[in-house]
Amino acid sequence: MITRSKLVEQLRDYQIRSQQKFSALTVFSPKPNLTSRTDVAVAIFWALVFSMLVVSSYVALYFRHFRLSFVILCFGVFLPLRLRISRHALAKKSRERKLLLPLSM
């Protein structure tokens, strides 16, 4: 049986998940919502890796290593795309899991 306290708890959880405190970091997060400190730490790590790839690409261009710069730049473009794909896959999986709940819930 659904009680009022359970509904209030679910609403509070939904509101917490829907807040976008770290909207800039969601680009580098493999999860759709940043809910814990570990999610934020992982997003910061991927942001630093992306920054390192961009800087190393510029350094390779400076030393006229065009092929190496192109390869590093491709990795830099591939990283946010891969993270976006994993975010969408996790969101899709959670939507499917919500649909499997019985109607009495």
SELOKE-175019 format. One record per residue: residue in one letter; x, y, z of N, C-alpha, C, O in turn. Coordinates in steps of 0.1 Angstrom, whole numbers, padded with zeros to 4 digits, always signed. Layout:
<recs>
AXYZXYZXYZXYZ/...
</recs>
This chain:
<recs>
M+0008-0012+0000+0000+0000+0000+0009+0012+0000+0019+0013+0007/I+0005+0022-0008+0013+0034-0009+0008+0044+0002-0003+0047+0003/T+0018+0048+0010+0015+0058+0020+0020+0071+0016+0027+0073+0006/R+0015+0081+0023+0019+0095+0020+0034+0097+0022+0040+0104+0014/S+0040+0091+0032+0054+0092+0034+0062+0087+0023+0073+0092+0019/K+0058+0075+0017+0065+0070+0006+0064+0079-0006+0074+0080-0013/L+0053+0085-0009+0051+0094-0020+0060+0106-0018+0066+0111-0028/V+0060+0111-0006+0069+0123-0003+0083+0119-0005+0091+0127-0011/E+0087+0108-0001+0101+0103-0003+0105+0102-0017+0116+0106-0022/Q+0095+0096-0025+0098+0095-0040+0099+0108-0046+0107+0110-0055/L+0090+0117-0042+0090+0131-0048+0104+0138-0045+0109+0144-0053/R+0108+0136-0032+0121+0142-0029+0133+0136-0037+0141+0144-0041/D+0132+0123-0038+0143+0117-0046+0143+0122-0061+0153+0124-0067/Y+0130+0123-0066+0129+0128-0080+0134+0142-0081+0141+0146-0091/Q+0131+0151-0072+0136+0164-0072+0151+0165-0071+0157+0173-0078/I+0157+0157-0063+0171+0157-0061+0178+0152-0074+0188+0158-0079/R+0172+0142-0081+0178+0137-0093+0176+0147-0104+0185+0148-0113/S+0166+0155-0104+0163+0164-0115+0171+0177-0114+0171+0185-0123/Q+0177+0180-0103+0185+0192-0101+0198+0191-0109+0204+0180-0110/Q+0202+0202-0116+0213+0202-0124+0224+0211-0117+0226+0222-0121/K+0230+0206-0107+0240+0214-0099+0253+0215-0108+0259+0226-0107/F+0256+0205-0115+0269+0204-0122+0266+0203-0137+0270+0193-0143/S+0259+0212-0143+0254+0210-0156+0266+0210-0166+0265+0203-0177/A+0277+0217-0163+0288+0216-0173+0295+0203-0172+0301+0198-0182/L+0294+0196-0161+0301+0183-0159+0293+0172-0165+0298+0161-0167/T+0280+0174-0168+0272+0163-0173+0277+0159-0187+0274+0148-0192/V+0284+0168-0194+0289+0164-0207+0300+0153-0206+0301+0144-0214/F+0307+0153-0195+0318+0143-0193+0314+0132-0183+0323+0125-0179/S+0301+0131-0180+0297+0121-0171+0291+0109-0178+0284+0110-0188/P+0295+0096-0174+0289+0085-0181+0275+0082-0176+0268+0074-0182/K+0270+0089-0165+0257+0087-0160+0248+0099-0164+0253+0110-0165/P+0235+0097-0166+0227+0108-0169+0225+0119-0158+0223+0130-0161/N+0226+0114-0146+0224+0123-0134+0236+0122-0125+0241+0111-0122/L+0241+0134-0121+0252+0134-0111+0246+0134-0097+0242+0145-0092/T+0245+0123-0091+0238+0122-0078+0248+0121-0066+0244+0124-0055/S+0260+0116-0068+0269+0114-0057+0282+0120-0060+0285+0125-0071/R+0291+0121-0050+0304+0126-0052+0313+0118-0061+0321+0123-0068/T+0311+0105-0061+0318+0097-0071+0315+0100-0085+0324+0100-0094/D+0302+0103-0088+0298+0106-0101+0305+0119-0106+0309+0121-0117/V+0306+0129-0096+0312+0142-0099+0327+0139-0101+0333+0145-0110/A+0333+0131-0093+0348+0128-0094+0351+0121-0108+0361+0125-0114/V+0342+0112-0112+0344+0106-0125+0343+0116-0136+0350+0115-0146/A+0333+0125-0135+0331+0135-0146+0343+0144-0146+0347+0148-0157/I+0348+0148-0135+0360+0157-0134+0372+0150-0140+0380+0156-0148/F+0373+0137-0137+0384+0129-0143+0384+0129-0159+0394+0132-0165/W+0372+0126-0164+0370+0126-0179+0372+0140-0185+0377+0141-0196/A+0368+0150-0177+0371+0164-0182+0385+0167-0183+0390+0174-0192/L+0393+0162-0173+0407+0164-0173+0414+0157-0184+0424+0161-0190/V+0409+0144-0186+0415+0136-0198+0412+0143-0211+0421+0144-0219/F+0400+0149-0213+0397+0156-0225+0406+0168-0226+0411+0171-0237/S+0408+0176-0216+0416+0188-0216+0431+0184-0220+0437+0191-0227/M+0436+0173-0214+0449+0168-0217+0450+0164-0232+0461+0167-0238/L+0440+0158-0237+0441+0154-0251+0441+0167-0260+0448+0167-0270/V+0433+0177-0257+0433+0189-0265+0446+0196-0264+0452+0200-0275/V+0452+0197-0252+0465+0204-0251+0476+0196-0258+0484+0202-0264/S+0476+0183-0257+0486+0175-0263+0485+0176-0279+0495+0175-0286/S+0472+0177-0283+0471+0179-0298+0477+0192-0303+0483+0193-0313/Y+0475+0203-0295+0481+0216-0298+0496+0215-0298+0502+0221-0306/V+0501+0208-0288+0516+0207-0287+0521+0199-0299+0532+0203-0304/A+0514+0189-0303+0519+0181-0315+0518+0190-0327+0526+0189-0336/L+0508+0198-0328+0507+0207-0340+0519+0217-0339+0524+0221-0350/Y+0522+0222-0327+0533+0231-0326+0546+0225-0331+0554+0232-0337/F+0548+0213-0328+0561+0206-0332+0559+0200-0346+0568+0192-0350/R+0549+0203-0353+0546+0199-0367+0545+0184-0368+0550+0178-0378/H+0539+0177-0359+0535+0163-0360+0520+0162-0363+0512+0160-0354/F+0517+0164-0376+0503+0165-0380+0495+0152-0378+0484+0153-0374/R+0501+0141-0382+0494+0128-0380+0491+0125-0366+0480+0121-0362/L+0501+0127-0357+0499+0125-0343+0489+0134-0337+0480+0130-0329/S+0489+0147-0341+0479+0156-0337+0465+0152-0342+0455+0154-0334/F+0464+0147-0354+0451+0143-0359+0446+0131-0351+0434+0130-0348/V+0454+0122-0348+0450+0110-0340+0446+0114-0326+0436+0109-0321/I+0453+0122-0320+0450+0127-0306+0437+0135-0307+0428+0133-0298/L+0435+0143-0317+0422+0150-0318+0411+0141-0321+0400+0144-0316/C+0413+0130-0328+0402+0121-0330+0398+0114-0317+0386+0112-0314/F+0408+0111-0308+0405+0106-0295+0397+0116-0287+0388+0112-0279/G+0401+0128-0288+0394+0139-0281+0380+0141-0285+0371+0144-0277/V+0377+0138-0298+0363+0139-0302+0355+0127-0299+0344+0127-0295/F+0362+0115-0299+0356+0103-0296+0352+0102-0281+0342+0095-0278/L+0359+0108-0272+0357+0107-0258+0343+0112-0254+0335+0105-0248/P+0339+0124-0257+0326+0129-0254+0315+0121-0261+0304+0120-0255/L+0317+0117-0273+0307+0109-0280+0305+0096-0273+0293+0092-0271/R+0315+0089-0269+0314+0077-0261+0307+0079-0248+0299+0070-0244/L+0310+0089-0241+0303+0092-0228+0288+0095-0231+0280+0091-0223/R+0285+0102-0242+0271+0105-0245+0263+0092-0248+0252+0091-0244/I+0270+0083-0255+0263+0070-0259+0261+0062-0246+0250+0056-0245/S+0270+0062-0237+0268+0054-0224+0257+0061-0216+0250+0054-0209/R+0256+0074-0216+0246+0081-0208+0232+0077-0214+0223+0075-0206/H+0231+0077-0227+0218+0074-0233+0214+0059-0231+0203+0056-0229/A+0224+0050-0231+0222+0036-0228+0217+0034-0214+0208+0026-0211/L+0223+0041-0204+0219+0040-0190+0205+0045-0188+0197+0040-0181/A+0202+0057-0195+0188+0062-0194+0178+0053-0200+0167+0052-0195/K+0181+0047-0211+0172+0038-0217+0169+0026-0209+0158+0021-0208/K+0180+0021-0203+0179+0009-0194+0170+0012-0182+0162+0004-0177/S+0172+0024-0176+0164+0028-0164+0149+0030-0168+0140+0027-0160/R+0147+0036-0180+0133+0037-0185+0126+0024-0186+0114+0022-0183/E+0133+0014-0192+0128+0001-0194+0125-0006-0180+0115-0013-0179/R+0134-0003-0171+0132-0009-0158+0120-0003-0151+0113-0010-0144/K+0117+0010-0153+0106+0016-0147+0093+0011-0153+0083+0009-0146/L+0093+0007-0166+0082+0002-0173+0078-0012-0168+0067-0017-0169/L+0088-0019-0162+0086-0033-0158+0080-0033-0144+0076-0044-0139/L+0078-0022-0137+0072-0022-0124+0057-0025-0125+0051-0021-0135/P+0052-0032-0116+0038-0035-0116+0029-0022-0115+0034-0013-0109/L+0018-0023-0120+0009-0011-0120+0005-0007-0106+0001+0004-0103/S+0005-0017-0096+0001-0014-0083+0011-0005-0075+0008+0000-0065/M+0023-0004-0081+0033+0004-0075+0029+0019-0077+0036+0028-0073/
</recs>
